[in-house]
Amino acid sequence: MTPVKPSRPRSERARENRRRMLDTARELFVEEGYPATTMERIAAQAGVAVQTLYYTFRTKAQLLCEVMEATAAGEPDPAPVTQRPWTAEAMTTRSAHRALALSLEHGTDIFERAAPLWPALWAASTLDPYVAEYWQQVATKRRDGMGRLVARLAEIGALRDDIDQQRATDLMFVLVSHDTFRGLVQHAEWTLPAYKTWLFTTLTQQLIRPGKVPRSATSDLTFHHLLIRT
């Protein structure tokens, strides 16, 4: 008699379905764009009933935003950026260069993961107020996070004397941006390490008091090898 395999818990099956729907939606949004991708198409390709897709994500706009969140984080059901280990280190280290390097290393990696979805998101933001509001919230959170980093630089006495926190945040917000990433990485075809190196050296000069950059600030990061050549 063939033994009966125990069924998996319902919660596990639900997580698998959710991940499959997110992965399928990501693939279609990237390949076909937002307007052309329908909930019916996503459901069919994911192998679920369209009612299940709507029940889980409510609308196509909400689905796109959840896809972006999972993609940017590199995992489903991601923890907020403020709760990730690298953020905690950046906000507690006494080394201004280490704090800046960590922020740029991991922030750029978020951009790299999210970049294929940007065209769909920008298209959706012109069509759906929900996506437009989400994208504005992303910008606000990004600026707030940069403001906290700048405040930390000031707190440890590392911010340049000739720049205030508002202007320092302005500079970081403009330089560490989707447009800058698109221009240099996607269009000019800079490598990610080269882009991170440029951001680090530029923002070090603009924000941090003059001084030698300790090798330990970047020794475990992906652009360290380019810095030690200079």
N, C-alpha and C positions, 0 to 999 in steps of 0.2 A: 504494500500500500504506500503510495507516494505521500510523503509528509506534506502537510499544508504549511506554506510559508506564512509567517505572521504578517499581518498587514501593518503598514507603517502608520504612525500616529497622524491624525488629521492635520495637526499643526505643521508637521514636516512636509506633507503633501502640499499644503497651502503655500509654504515658503518656496517650494520648488516651482509651483505654478506661477507664483508672483515673479520669481527670478526669470522664468522663461518668458513671461509676458514683457518684462522690462527689457530683456536682451533682444527679443523680437522687435519691439517698438524702437529701440535704439538703432538696430540695423536698418529698419525701413525709414526712419526719420533721416538718417544719414544718407541713404542711397536715393530716396525718392522725394525728400523734402516734406515739410509739414502739410501743405494743402493737399498733396496727392495721397498722403497716407491716411487711410480711414481706419476707424476702430474695427470694422468688419474684416479688413485685410489683416490687421494685427492679430485679431482673435483666430482667424483661420490658420495663419502661419504658425501661431503659437500652440495650436491644437486645443483651444479652449472655446467655450461658448461665448458669444459676444456679450451675453448678459453677465457672465463672470467678469469679463474685462471692465464693463461699466460699473459693476458692483464694487470692484476692487479700487478703481481709480476715478470713478464718477464721470469725468469728461476727458476728451483728448488733450485739452490744455493742461489739466492736472497730471495726466500721464506723462506728457512731455517734461514737465517740471520735475517730476519724480525721477524720470530717466536721467535728466541732467544732474540731479543731486547724487544719484548712485554712480554715474559715470565720472563726475568730478572727484568723488571720494575714492573711486576704485573698488567699491564694494556696495552691496545692497544694504539698506537700513544703516547708513553711515552715522557715526557720531559727529556732532558739530565740530567745526574747525577749532573752536575754542577749547574743546575737550581732548584734542589729540596730543600725544606725548611731545611731539616736536614743538607745538605751541607752548606747552607748559615750560619746556626747557628755554625757549626763546624769551619768555617773560620772567624767568627767574635767574638766568645766568648773569654774572657780573661783567661779562665780556660783550661790549657793544658790537664788535665785529661778528662774534658768534651768533648773537641774536639776529642781526641783519642777514647773515649767511643762511641760517636755518629758514627764516621767513622766505627768502628768495628761492632757495632750493625746493622747498615743498610747495610754495605758491606757484612756481613755474610748472611743476609736475601736475598740479591741478589744471592749469591752462592747457597743458599738452593733452591730457585725457579728455577735457571738455571741448577742445577746438573743433573736432569733426561735427559736433552738434550745434555749433554757433549759427550756421546759416539757417537751420530749421528754427532755432529759437528766435532769431531776429525776424524771420518771416512771420512766425506766430505772434510776436509782440505787436505787429502792425494789424493783426486780425482779431486778437482776443485780449480784452482788458486784463484777464487773469494772468496771462503770460507777461504782459507789459508791467504789471505790478510786481510780479515775481522778479523780473529782471532788474527793476528798480531797487527792490529789496536786496538783491545780490550785490549791486553797486554800493548800497548804503552799508551793508555788513562788511564789504571789502574795505571801504574807507574807514569805518569804525575800528576794524582790526589794525589797520595801518596807524591810525591815531593812537591806539593803545601801545603799539610798538614804539612809536616816536616818544610818547610819554615815558616809557620805560628808559629810553636812551637819555632823556632829560633827567630822570630820577637818579640814574647812576652817574650823572655828570659828564656824559659822553657827547651830548648834542653840541654842535658848534655854537659859539657865542653870537655869531652874526646871522643866525636864523632862529625864528620862533617856531613853536610847535605847529601852528596853523600852516605856515608856509612849508615846513618840512613834510607835513602830511599831504599837502597839495602836490609837492614834487613827487613823492612816492606814489600817490594815486595815479598821476599821469604817466609816470615811467613804467610802473608795474601794472600794465593795463592790457586789455584784450587787443586794442588797436596796435600797441607797440609789439606785442607778441606776433600778431598777424603780419605786420610789416616786416619784421626782422627774421622770424622763424619760418612762417609760411610763404611769404613772397620773396624775401631776399635769400631764403634757404640757409640761414645760420643754423649751426648745430645747437642743441640745447645747452651743452656745456659752454659754448662760446657766448650764447645769449645770457646765461646766468653770470658768467664772468664779467661781461660788460655791465650788467645791472649792479653787481656787487661793487665793482671798482667805481662806477659812476656815483652810486648812492653813498658809498664810503666817503668820497671826496665832497659830496654835497651836504651830508648830514653829520658826519662824525668828526670830532676834533682831530687835527693832524697827529699822526703817530704811526708807528710800525704795526702792520697787520700780523698778529700772531699766527703761525702756521696751524696751531691747534684749532683755530676758528673754523677752518674748512677741511681739515685733514681727512674726515670721513665723508665728504660730500663729493658730488660727481664732477665739479668743476675745479677741484683743488689742483689737479695736474696742470691746468692752464695758468693758474695763478703763480705757481712756483717757477714757471718759465720766464716770468717777467721780472 
